[in-house]
Amino acid sequence: MAEEDPFVEDGLEDEEDETAVPQEGLVYAYRYQGKYEVLSEPNAHVVANSLLADKELSARVQKTIHVEGNAVCVSLKATELKLLKSSLNAFQEHFFLSCKLVETFGGQETGQ
């Protein structure tokens, strides 16, 4: 029985997508899509706005973030798996730190 790649279960895909070719001619062969729940929709917007301020340093990685109800949804695309892993790690660290700050100091619901 073949061993499954654990990253595929988490949403990482390593199949090349020819439709994802930007102006620079890069092919974003690696992708991740995730949904992270927050306590409330207003707090999800606070967390998402915090995450949107953190821009990717390389054009070889694209990140989109939006809110669905009380969940922050992220889509990452990269030209190399190593870049995708680094970007996902940075996103998750920033996400959990933002959630902790909202929990500690209050979000939009508390008016603080």
N, C-alpha and C positions, 0 to 999 in steps of 0.2 A: 504494500500500500504506500503510495507516494505521500510524502510529508507536505502539508499545505503551508503556504507562505502566510505568516501571521499578519502581515501588513494588508493583505487583500481583505481579510475579515474586518479590519478597522476602517476600510474605505480607500486605502491606497491602491492605485491601479497602475500597472506598468505597461499597459498596452499603448502603442503609439496611436495618436488621433490626428490624422492629416488635416482635419478641419480647424485645428487649433494653431494655425500658423499666423503669427503677428507680422507687422510691417518689416521687422528686422530679419525675417526668414527663419526664426527659431521654431522648433517643434517642441511643444510641451508634452512630453511623453509620459510624465508621471503626474498623478492627480490624487487629491484627497478631498473628500467632502465629509463634514461632520456637523452635528447639531449638539449644542451644549445648553442644558437647561439652567435657568436662573430662577430665583424665587418669584419674581413678578415681571410683567411686561415692562413697566417703567424702569425697573432696575436692569432689564435686558438692554434697553436703549442706552442707559448710562454706560454699561460695560461695552457695548458695541461701539459707541462713540469714542471710548478710550482706545479700543483696539484699532479703530480707523485712523487714529493719529499716528500709529506705528507703521510707517511705510516700509516696503521691501527695499533692501539695499541694491538688489540686482534686477535687471530687466529680465533675467532668466527665470524669475519667479513672479507669478501673478497671484494676487489674493483678492477675493471679494468677500464681504461680510454683510449680512442683513439679519433682521430680526423677524421671527415668526412666533407670534404669541409671546410666551415667556422663554423662548429659546434663541440663542445666538447661533446663526448658521454661518459656516465658513467653507469656502472653496479655495483650494490651493492648487496651482499648476506649476510644474518646474521642468526644466530641460534635463536635470540630472536627479537621481534618487537622493544623493547626498544633500543637495540643496533643498529638496522637499522635506527631508527629515529635519534639517536645521530650522527651516521655516516653521514647520509644525511644532517643534519643540519651543521655539520662541513665542509662537502664538499661544500655546497652552500655558506657558509660564506667565505671560501677560494676562491671559484670561483669568487664571486662578488668583493672581495678585489683585486684579480689578474687582473680582467677586469678593475677596477678603476686605478690600477697602470699602466697598459698598455696604458690606455686612457690618463693618466696624463703625463707619462714620455716617451711615445712612445714605439712601439714594433719593430718587425723586419722590417716592411715596411719603417720606418723612419731612420733605420740604427743606432739608438741610443741604 
